[in-house]
Amino acid sequence: MEPIDPALWDDPELRRALIRRDITTVYRLLADSGVPKGVIAALTGQKPSDVSEIIAGRLVHSYDLLVRIAHGLGVPRGWLGLAYSGNEDPSTRDETEEVDEDVERRNFLALAGLVVIGSPVFGDPKPLTVRDVITAPPGRVGATDVERYAATVTRLGILDRESGGMAARQALAATATAGETMLKARASDEVQRELRYAISEAHRLAGWASGDVGLMDHCRHHMHRALDHAAGDGVRVAQVLCSASDMEKHHGAPDTALKLLQLAQVSGDVHRDAQVGAVIGGLTASTYQRLGNAELARRELRRSRKLFAEAEPDKALPFFAFYGPGSGLLAAVGSKLGDYDAARADVRAALRTRPEFDVRCNALDTIVLATILVNAGEIRDGVATTRRALELVIDVGSQRVRDRLEPLEKALAARRDGTCQDLARRARELRVPSVDA
């Protein structure tokens, strides 16, 4: 296979498209210059249909695919602003590696010139070197340090609810690692215990954020670390197991999810805390529904509703308190079981009480309400609610939320009017990721 003629890359428009990572324009200009789509596909390891879809406007976000495109087309990765290969992690570099600061400054200047001008006016940029300089842990950690650390974890948890796992995942993972460094410092037994619990929460949230964007290997790693640090507190262990279970269910393993919830029931001592029992019961109902056992799902849903009515969420750990009176959880399960009247009342109650910053949960609740309305034939309200749901989905970086559009998409597609059909297409475009193959 003949490579792309290097002279083509002298075209300023092509170079600007590369630095913007505008692969649609890159492919279109190459095709206009006489490069067949089949050649582009062969060089970049894609299907010809993928190339056609990208030329038609499909976006490319995958780092690995961008690297493959750069390599296949024969252009330096730096022209696309790709400093590292897909398998290289700058954080693992040896802190003792010698770095020539003058060389690094020239490389950075070359990258800056390429971004601004669109051509390598200061020479072709090379990857910048990143050294991992290990910071020594503090000599001693006290209760105030743990409180500040826990407050940081809480703020990052709010970011996750506000903007999705895409925004919060790496910050939470780094915070969990920083907490584990603090464990090396001198501290009283009580401070050490509270620090471990705060680190457990950081790992749990990092795992949740990872699962939220589809990174289940990272999710399981963080959930494992969260369990390790929660050891000794059954309710904290239960909240980790509940989080892990919900992600396993979402990603296609409801049988595993059910086993994790059964462990959570044992660990959480659900008979002593109605809120814990209510949440685990609601999640169990959702899992039975996913397994196709509607009878057991309804039984667990009734039990969960009863426990929520008796519970005092303000006295529970933050994870279990988050569910409040259970309206959102009960609505999500009830709607999937076809109990639309109860689910409609539940989801409206949930939407009235959700904090405005919780974009992810507001999006999920609005999707549920829109699905109920469309299935009930209340098209006017269903269309308006669908439009609101799609706006919220766009605002939050969560593949899990996008996945949850599927029932709404099917309900809309079953309607014959043009507005519903158009909204079904828009829901699918949001739900199915951009081409990354």
C-alpha positions in Angstrom: 0.0 0.0 0.0 1.5 3.3 -1.1 1.7 5.9 1.6 0.0 9.3 1.4 2.0 11.8 -0.7 3.9 13.9 1.9 3.4 17.0 -0.2 -0.3 16.9 0.6 0.5 17.8 4.2 1.9 21.2 3.1 -1.8 22.3 2.6 -2.4 24.8 5.4 -6.1 23.8 5.6 -5.1 20.2 6.2 -2.6 21.1 8.9 -5.2 23.2 10.7 -7.7 20.4 10.5 -5.1 18.0 12.0 -4.3 20.3 15.0 -8.0 20.7 15.6 -8.3 16.9 15.4 -11.1 17.5 12.8 -10.8 14.1 11.2 -13.9 14.8 9.1 -12.2 17.6 7.3 -8.9 15.7 7.1 -10.6 12.7 5.3 -12.6 15.0 3.1 -9.6 17.0 1.9 -7.7 13.8 1.3 -10.6 12.4 -0.7 -10.8 15.6 -2.7 -7.1 15.3 -3.4 -7.6 11.9 -5.1 -6.9 9.6 -2.2 -9.6 6.8 -2.4 -11.6 6.1 0.8 -10.5 2.5 0.6 -6.9 3.6 0.9 -7.6 5.8 3.9 -9.4 2.9 5.5 -6.6 0.4 4.8 -3.9 2.8 6.1 -5.8 3.6 9.3 -7.1 0.1 10.0 -10.7 1.2 9.7 -13.7 -0.2 7.7 -14.5 1.8 4.5 -18.0 2.4 6.0 -16.3 4.0 9.0 -14.4 6.3 6.8 -17.6 7.3 4.9 -19.4 8.0 8.2 -16.5 10.2 9.5 -16.6 12.1 6.2 -20.3 12.5 6.7 -19.8 14.1 10.1 -19.2 11.3 12.7 -16.8 12.5 15.4 -13.6 10.8 16.4 -12.7 11.1 20.1 -10.8 7.9 20.9 -7.2 8.7 21.7 -6.1 5.2 20.4 -7.9 5.8 17.1 -6.3 9.2 16.7 -2.9 7.7 17.3 -3.7 5.0 14.7 -4.8 7.6 12.2 -1.7 9.6 12.7 0.5 6.6 12.2 -1.4 5.3 9.2 -1.4 8.6 7.4 2.3 9.1 8.1 2.0 12.3 10.1 3.8 13.1 13.4 1.5 12.6 16.4 2.4 16.0 17.6 0.5 17.5 14.6 -2.6 16.2 16.3 -1.4 17.3 19.7 -0.9 13.7 20.8 2.2 13.7 23.0 2.0 10.1 24.1 1.1 6.7 22.7 -2.1 5.0 23.9 -0.1 2.7 26.2 2.3 5.2 27.6 1.5 6.7 31.0 3.6 9.8 31.8 3.0 9.3 35.5 5.1 6.1 35.5 8.3 7.8 34.2 11.3 7.6 36.4 11.8 10.7 38.5 15.6 10.3 38.1 15.4 10.7 34.3 17.5 13.6 33.2 15.7 16.3 31.2 17.3 19.0 29.1 15.2 22.1 30.0 16.3 24.0 26.9 15.1 21.1 24.7 11.8 20.9 26.5 11.2 24.7 26.1 11.9 24.4 22.3 9.5 21.5 22.1 6.8 23.4 23.9 7.4 26.4 21.7 7.0 24.2 18.6 3.8 22.8 19.9 2.4 26.2 20.6 3.4 27.5 17.1 1.7 24.5 15.6 -1.5 25.2 17.5 -1.6 28.9 16.7 -0.3 29.0 13.1 -1.3 25.6 11.9 2.2 24.7 10.7 5.5 23.8 12.4 7.0 27.3 12.3 9.4 26.4 15.1 10.2 22.9 13.9 8.3 19.6 14.3 7.3 19.2 17.9 8.5 16.2 19.9 6.8 14.6 22.9 7.3 16.5 26.1 8.9 14.7 29.0 7.0 14.3 32.2 8.8 13.2 35.4 7.0 11.6 38.3 8.4 13.4 41.3 7.3 11.5 44.4 6.2 13.8 47.2 7.0 12.6 50.7 4.0 12.0 53.0 3.5 14.4 55.9 5.2 13.6 59.2 1.9 13.4 61.1 -1.8 13.5 60.3 -4.4 14.8 62.7 -8.2 14.9 62.8 -8.3 18.3 61.0 -6.3 16.9 58.1 -8.7 14.0 57.7 -11.7 16.4 57.8 -10.1 18.5 55.0 -9.4 15.4 53.0 -12.9 14.1 53.5 -14.3 17.5 52.4 -12.3 17.3 49.2 -13.7 13.8 48.5 -17.2 15.2 49.1 -16.7 18.1 46.7 -15.4 15.8 44.0 -18.4 13.6 44.5 -20.6 16.6 43.8 -18.6 17.3 40.7 -19.3 13.7 39.6 -23.1 14.2 40.1 -22.9 17.6 38.4 -20.8 16.7 35.3 -20.5 13.0 35.2 -17.7 10.5 35.5 -15.8 11.9 32.6 -15.1 15.1 34.5 -14.4 13.6 38.0 -12.8 10.2 37.4 -9.1 11.1 37.3 -9.4 13.7 40.1 -11.0 11.1 42.4 -8.4 8.5 41.5 -5.6 10.9 42.3 -7.3 11.9 45.5 -7.6 8.3 46.6 -3.9 7.7 45.9 -3.0 10.9 47.8 -5.0 9.6 50.8 -3.1 6.3 50.8 0.1 8.3 50.9 -1.2 10.0 54.0 -1.7 6.6 55.7 2.1 6.4 55.9 2.2 9.3 58.3 2.1 9.0 62.1 -1.5 9.2 63.5 -3.6 8.0 66.3 -5.7 4.8 65.8 -8.9 6.8 65.6 -7.5 9.2 63.0 -6.1 6.3 61.0 -9.5 4.6 61.0 -11.3 7.7 59.9 -8.7 8.3 57.2 -9.2 4.8 55.9 -12.9 5.3 55.7 -12.4 8.6 53.8 -10.1 6.9 51.4 -12.6 4.1 50.9 -15.2 6.7 49.9 -12.7 8.3 47.4 -12.0 4.9 45.8 -15.8 4.1 45.7 -16.5 7.3 43.9 -13.5 6.8 41.6 -14.9 3.3 40.8 -18.4 4.7 40.2 -17.0 7.5 37.9 -15.0 4.9 36.0 -18.0 2.7 35.5 -20.0 5.8 34.5 -17.9 6.1 31.4 -17.6 2.4 30.7 -14.2 1.6 32.3 -15.1 -1.5 34.2 -11.6 -2.7 34.9 -10.8 0.6 36.6 -14.2 0.4 38.3 -13.4 -3.0 39.8 -9.9 -1.9 40.9 -11.2 1.1 42.8 -14.1 -0.9 44.3 -11.6 -3.5 45.5 -9.5 -0.8 47.2 -12.6 0.7 48.7 -13.6 -2.6 50.2 -10.1 -3.0 51.7 -10.2 0.4 53.4 -13.8 0.0 54.6 -13.1 -3.3 56.3 -14.3 -3.3 59.9 -17.5 -1.2 59.2 -20.2 -3.4 57.7 -22.4 -0.6 56.5 -19.5 1.1 54.7 -18.6 -2.3 53.1 -22.3 -2.6 52.0 -22.3 0.8 50.3 -19.3 -0.2 48.2 -20.9 -3.5 47.3 -24.1 -1.7 46.3 -22.2 0.7 44.1 -20.3 -2.2 42.5 -23.5 -4.2 42.0 -25.3 -1.3 40.2 -22.4 -0.9 37.8 -22.2 -4.7 37.1 -25.9 -4.8 36.4 -25.7 -1.8 34.1 -22.8 -3.4 32.1 -24.6 -6.7 31.5 -24.0 -8.9 34.6 -27.2 -8.9 36.7 -26.4 -12.3 38.1 -23.1 -11.0 39.5 -24.9 -7.8 40.7 -27.4 -9.9 42.6 -24.7 -11.9 44.4 -23.0 -8.6 45.4 -26.3 -7.3 46.8 -26.8 -10.5 48.8 -23.3 -9.9 50.4 -24.4 -6.3 51.0 -27.5 -7.5 52.9 -25.3 -9.6 55.2 -22.7 -6.9 55.7 -25.1 -4.0 56.1 -27.2 -5.7 58.8 -30.3 -4.4 57.0 -32.6 -5.3 59.9 -31.1 -2.6 62.1 -31.2 0.3 59.6 -34.4 0.8 57.5 -32.7 3.2 55.1 -29.9 0.7 54.3 -32.5 -2.1 53.9 -34.7 0.1 51.7 -31.8 1.0 49.3 -30.6 -2.6 49.0 -34.1 -3.8 48.5 -34.7 -1.2 45.7 -31.5 -2.2 44.0 -32.4 -5.9 44.4 -35.8 -5.2 42.8 -34.1 -3.5 39.8 -31.7 -6.5 39.5 -34.5 -9.1 39.5 -36.3 -7.0 36.9 -33.2 -7.1 34.7 -33.0 -10.9 35.2 -36.6 -11.2 34.0 -38.2 -12.2 37.3 -41.0 -9.7 37.6 -42.6 -11.4 40.5 -39.6 -11.2 42.7 -38.9 -7.7 41.5 -42.4 -6.5 42.6 -42.0 -8.3 45.9 -38.7 -6.5 46.6 -40.1 -3.2 45.4 -43.0 -3.4 47.9 -40.6 -4.3 50.7 -38.3 -1.4 49.7 -41.2 1.1 49.6 -42.3 0.0 53.1 -38.8 0.4 54.5 -38.4 3.8 52.9 -41.5 5.0 54.6 -40.1 3.9 58.0 -36.5 5.1 57.4 -34.6 8.2 58.6 -32.3 9.0 55.7 -30.6 11.9 57.5 -29.1 9.5 60.0 -27.6 7.2 57.3 -24.2 7.3 55.7 -24.0 9.7 52.7 -24.4 7.0 50.1 -27.6 5.6 51.6 -28.9 9.1 52.6 -28.5 10.1 49.0 -31.5 8.0 48.1 -33.7 10.1 50.5 -37.3 8.8 50.5 -36.4 6.5 47.5 -38.6 8.2 44.9 -36.1 8.1 42.1 -35.1 4.5 42.7 -38.7 3.3 43.1 -39.7 5.2 39.9 -36.9 3.7 37.8 -37.9 0.1 38.8 -41.6 0.7 38.7 -41.5 2.1 35.2 -39.5 -0.9 33.9 -42.1 -3.2 35.5 -44.9 -1.3 33.7 -46.4 0.2 37.0 -46.7 3.6 35.3 -49.2 5.3 37.7 -47.0 4.7 40.8 -43.8 5.4 38.8 -45.2 8.7 37.6 -46.0 9.9 41.1 -42.6 8.7 42.3 -40.5 10.4 39.6 -42.4 13.7 39.9 -41.6 13.6 43.6 -38.0 12.8 42.9 -37.7 15.8 40.4 -39.2 18.1 43.0 -36.6 17.3 45.6 -33.4 16.7 43.5 -30.8 19.5 44.0 -30.2 21.5 40.9 -26.5 20.7 40.7 -27.3 16.9 40.4 -27.5 17.0 36.6 -26.9 13.3 36.2 -29.8 12.2 38.5 -32.1 14.9 37.1 -31.3 13.6 33.6 -32.1 10.0 34.7 -35.4 11.0 36.4 -36.4 13.1 33.4 -35.7 10.2 31.0 -38.0 8.0 33.2 -40.8 10.5 33.2 -40.5 11.1 29.4 -40.7 7.3 28.8 -43.8 7.0 31.0 -45.5 9.8 29.2 -44.8 8.5 25.7 -45.8 5.0 26.6 -49.0 6.3 28.1 -49.8 8.1 24.8 -49.5 11.6 26.3 -47.4 12.7 23.4 -47.5 16.5 23.8 -46.1 16.3 27.4 -43.9 13.4 26.4 -42.3 15.3 23.6 -41.6 18.4 25.8 -40.2 16.2 28.6 -38.0 14.3 26.1 -36.5 17.5 24.8 -35.7 18.5 28.4 -34.2 15.0 29.0 -31.9 15.3 25.9 -30.7 18.7 27.0 -29.7 17.3 30.4 -28.0 14.3 28.8 -25.9 16.5 26.6 -24.8 18.5 29.7 -23.4 15.5 31.7 -20.4 13.5 30.7 -21.9 10.1 31.4 -22.1 7.2 29.0 -24.3 5.4 31.6 -26.9 8.2 31.4 -26.8 7.9 27.6 -27.3 4.2 27.7 -30.4 4.7 29.8 -32.0 6.5 26.8 -32.7 3.2 25.1 -36.2 2.6 26.6 -37.2 6.2 25.7 -35.8 5.8 22.2 -37.9 2.6 21.7 -41.0 4.2 23.0 -40.6 7.2 20.6 -39.7 5.0 17.7 -43.0 3.1 18.2 -44.9 6.3 17.5 -45.6 7.2 13.9 -45.6 11.0 14.0 -42.6 12.8 12.6 -41.7 14.6 15.9 -41.4 11.3 17.8 -39.4 9.7 15.0 -37.0 12.7 14.9 -36.6 12.6 18.7 -35.9 8.8 18.6 -33.1 9.5 16.1 -31.6 12.2 18.3 -31.8 9.9 21.3 -30.0 7.1 19.4 -27.3 9.6 18.2 -26.6 10.5 21.8 -26.8 6.9 23.1 -24.5 5.3 20.5 -20.9 6.6 20.9 -19.0 8.3 18.1 -17.1 6.0 15.8 -14.0 4.8 17.7 -13.3 1.7 15.8 
